């Protein structure tokens, strides 16, 4: 485990701001003033500026010359690009992992999905609880697929789409996602790698379609 005391200040600031963007504390198009952030984090503007540059590279903020930084607004095209890549990668992860997984490997998938369903049974949708559990479900396939590069590739994409997942869980019925998970588990138990892979792809495309429709509607509303 990384010692938080050894993490550079710019990275701590980056992580803190990214979390606020992901969970909606900082809203799209909100202006991020260096002076105010420096005061908040108790530092000079240097680490804040470095953190904002890093967030721009990760796609969370936009930097405009002489105007500073603003929280980047999600776009339908960006969602399509990221989710189409994710569908291919995670579909392959499931395909390659299926013949390698034992019944003991599959048990955690069942446990995680049951926990996700319990979350859905609550009156409200606690997104902050759903996201890490859902991530753990998917990660089990990356780790078992036999390709050492898969883990960090998918992690990089999922880091960038975390806030989209947040929106997706708010605007759609998450029971569909839990149902997809059950189907994937059943197909892995049957050792049907091809169908399990296709189901994972469809699962990710489902989330993409929900988000694209939502972002397209909100963009249309803003133009009216």
C-alpha positions as CSV (number, residue, x, y, z in Angstrom):
1,X,0.0,0.0,0.0
2,X,1.3,3.5,-0.9
3,X,2.3,5.7,2.0
4,X,0.1,8.7,1.6
5,X,2.8,10.8,3.2
6,X,5.1,10.1,0.2
7,X,2.5,11.1,-2.4
8,X,3.5,14.4,-4.1
9,X,1.2,17.3,-3.2
10,X,0.1,17.8,-6.8
11,X,-1.1,14.2,-6.9
12,X,-3.0,14.6,-3.6
13,X,-4.7,17.7,-5.0
14,X,-5.4,16.0,-8.3
15,X,-7.0,13.0,-6.6
16,X,-9.2,15.3,-4.3
17,X,-10.4,17.4,-7.3
18,X,-11.0,14.3,-9.4
19,X,-13.2,12.7,-6.7
20,X,-15.2,15.9,-6.4
21,X,-15.7,16.0,-10.2
22,X,-16.7,12.3,-10.3
23,X,-19.3,12.6,-7.6
24,X,-20.7,15.9,-8.7
25,X,-19.4,18.1,-6.0
26,X,-17.8,20.1,-8.7
27,X,-20.2,20.6,-11.6
28,X,-19.5,20.8,-15.4
29,X,-18.3,24.2,-16.5
30,X,-17.6,25.2,-13.0
31,X,-14.5,27.5,-12.9
32,X,-11.6,26.3,-10.8
33,X,-9.6,29.3,-9.5
34,X,-6.0,28.6,-8.7
35,X,-5.9,31.2,-5.8
36,X,-9.0,29.7,-4.1
37,X,-7.7,26.1,-4.5
38,X,-4.3,27.1,-3.2
39,X,-5.9,28.6,-0.1
40,X,-8.1,25.5,0.3
41,X,-5.1,23.1,0.1
42,X,-2.8,25.3,2.1
43,X,-0.1,25.6,-0.6
44,X,1.2,27.8,-3.3
45,X,-0.3,28.0,-6.8
46,X,2.4,25.7,-8.3
47,X,1.1,22.3,-7.1
48,X,-2.5,23.4,-7.9
49,X,-1.4,24.4,-11.5
50,X,0.4,21.0,-11.9
51,X,-2.7,19.2,-10.6
52,X,-5.0,21.0,-13.1
53,X,-2.6,20.2,-15.9
54,X,-2.8,16.5,-14.9
55,X,-6.6,16.6,-14.8
56,X,-6.7,18.1,-18.2
57,X,-4.6,15.2,-19.6
58,X,-7.0,12.8,-17.9
59,X,-10.0,14.6,-19.5
60,X,-11.6,16.0,-16.4
61,X,-10.9,19.7,-16.9
62,X,-10.4,22.1,-19.7
63,X,-7.7,24.8,-19.6
64,X,-8.3,28.0,-21.6
65,X,-5.5,30.5,-22.0
66,X,-6.0,33.6,-19.9
67,X,-9.2,32.1,-18.5
68,X,-8.0,29.3,-16.3
69,X,-9.6,25.9,-15.7
70,X,-13.2,24.7,-15.8
71,X,-14.7,21.3,-15.2
72,X,-15.0,19.6,-18.5
73,X,-18.6,18.8,-19.6
74,X,-19.2,15.2,-20.6
75,X,-19.9,14.7,-24.3
76,X,-21.8,11.9,-26.1
77,X,-18.9,11.4,-28.5
78,X,-16.4,11.0,-25.6
79,X,-18.7,8.4,-24.0
80,X,-19.0,6.5,-27.3
81,X,-15.2,6.4,-27.8
82,X,-14.4,5.2,-24.2
83,X,-17.2,2.7,-23.9
84,X,-16.5,1.2,-27.4
85,X,-12.9,0.6,-26.4
86,X,-14.0,-0.8,-23.0
87,X,-16.5,-3.2,-24.6
88,X,-13.7,-4.7,-26.8
89,X,-11.2,-5.0,-24.0
90,X,-13.5,-6.3,-21.3
91,X,-15.2,-8.7,-23.8
92,X,-11.8,-10.2,-24.5
93,X,-10.9,-10.3,-20.8
94,X,-14.0,-12.5,-20.2
95,X,-13.3,-14.7,-23.2
96,X,-9.7,-15.3,-22.1
97,X,-10.5,-15.7,-18.4
98,X,-13.4,-18.1,-18.7
99,X,-11.4,-21.3,-19.5
100,X,-8.9,-20.3,-16.8
101,X,-11.4,-19.7,-13.9
102,X,-12.2,-22.4,-11.4
103,X,-15.4,-22.7,-9.5
104,X,-13.6,-21.1,-6.6
105,X,-12.7,-18.1,-8.8
106,X,-16.4,-17.8,-9.8
107,X,-17.7,-17.7,-6.2
108,X,-16.5,-14.1,-5.6
109,X,-18.4,-13.0,-8.7
110,X,-21.6,-14.3,-7.1
111,X,-20.9,-12.8,-3.8
112,X,-20.2,-9.3,-5.3
113,X,-23.3,-9.4,-7.5
114,X,-25.5,-10.4,-4.5
115,X,-24.0,-7.4,-2.6
116,X,-24.9,-5.2,-5.6
117,X,-28.5,-6.4,-5.6
118,X,-28.7,-5.7,-1.8
119,X,-27.7,-2.1,-2.6
120,X,-30.4,-1.9,-5.2
121,X,-33.0,-3.0,-2.7
122,X,-32.4,0.1,-0.6
123,X,-34.8,3.0,-1.1
124,X,-32.1,5.2,-2.6
125,X,-29.3,4.2,-4.9
126,X,-26.0,4.7,-3.0
127,X,-23.8,5.2,-6.0
128,X,-20.7,5.5,-3.8
129,X,-21.2,1.9,-2.7
130,X,-22.1,0.5,-6.1
131,X,-19.1,1.8,-8.1
132,X,-16.3,0.1,-6.2
133,X,-18.2,-3.2,-5.9
134,X,-19.0,-3.1,-9.6
135,X,-15.4,-2.4,-10.4
136,X,-14.3,-5.4,-8.3
137,X,-16.7,-7.6,-10.3
138,X,-15.1,-6.5,-13.6
139,X,-11.6,-6.6,-12.2
140,X,-11.8,-10.3,-11.5
141,X,-11.9,-11.0,-15.2
142,X,-9.0,-8.7,-16.0
143,X,-6.9,-10.4,-13.4
144,X,-7.7,-13.9,-14.5
145,X,-7.5,-13.4,-18.3
146,X,-3.7,-14.1,-18.4
147,X,-2.7,-10.8,-20.1
148,X,-0.7,-8.7,-17.7
149,X,-1.3,-5.5,-19.7
150,X,-5.1,-5.8,-19.6
151,X,-5.4,-4.6,-16.0
152,X,-3.7,-1.2,-16.4
153,X,-5.3,-0.6,-19.8
154,X,-8.8,-1.1,-18.5
155,X,-8.0,0.7,-15.3
156,X,-6.9,3.7,-17.2
157,X,-10.1,3.9,-19.3
158,X,-12.3,3.2,-16.2
159,X,-10.6,6.0,-14.3
160,X,-11.7,8.4,-17.0
161,X,-15.3,7.2,-17.2
162,X,-16.0,6.9,-13.5
163,X,-18.1,10.1,-13.5
164,X,-20.1,8.7,-16.5
165,X,-20.8,5.6,-14.4
166,X,-22.1,7.9,-11.7
167,X,-24.5,9.6,-14.1
168,X,-25.5,6.2,-15.6
169,X,-26.6,4.8,-12.2
170,X,-28.7,7.9,-11.5
171,X,-30.6,7.9,-14.8
172,X,-31.2,4.2,-15.3
173,X,-32.5,1.1,-13.6
174,X,-29.4,-0.6,-12.3
175,X,-31.2,-3.9,-11.9
176,X,-30.5,-4.4,-15.7
177,X,-26.8,-4.3,-14.9
178,X,-27.1,-6.8,-12.0
179,X,-29.1,-9.1,-14.4
180,X,-26.3,-8.9,-17.0
181,X,-23.8,-9.9,-14.3
182,X,-25.9,-13.0,-13.5
183,X,-26.0,-14.0,-17.1
184,X,-22.2,-13.6,-17.4
185,X,-21.7,-15.7,-14.3
186,X,-24.0,-18.5,-15.7
187,X,-22.2,-18.5,-19.0
188,X,-18.7,-18.7,-17.3
189,X,-20.0,-21.6,-15.2
190,X,-21.0,-23.3,-18.5
191,X,-17.5,-22.5,-19.8
192,X,-19.1,-20.8,-22.8
193,X,-16.4,-18.2,-23.4
194,X,-17.8,-16.8,-26.6
195,X,-21.3,-16.1,-25.2
196,X,-19.9,-14.8,-22.0
197,X,-17.7,-12.4,-23.9
198,X,-20.6,-11.2,-26.1
199,X,-22.7,-10.7,-23.0
200,X,-20.1,-8.5,-21.4
201,X,-19.8,-6.5,-24.6
202,X,-23.6,-6.0,-24.6
203,X,-23.5,-5.1,-20.9
204,X,-21.0,-2.3,-21.5
205,X,-22.9,-1.1,-24.6
206,X,-26.1,-0.9,-22.6
207,X,-24.4,1.6,-20.2
208,X,-23.0,3.5,-23.2
209,X,-26.5,3.8,-24.8
210,X,-28.1,5.1,-21.6
211,X,-25.4,7.7,-21.2
212,X,-25.4,8.8,-24.9
213,X,-29.2,9.3,-24.8
214,X,-29.0,11.2,-21.6
215,X,-26.2,13.5,-22.7
216,X,-27.9,14.1,-26.1
217,X,-31.1,15.1,-24.4
218,X,-29.4,17.5,-22.0
219,X,-27.4,19.0,-24.9
220,X,-30.6,19.6,-26.8
221,X,-32.3,21.1,-23.8
222,X,-29.4,23.6,-23.4
223,X,-29.7,24.7,-27.0
224,X,-33.5,25.4,-26.7
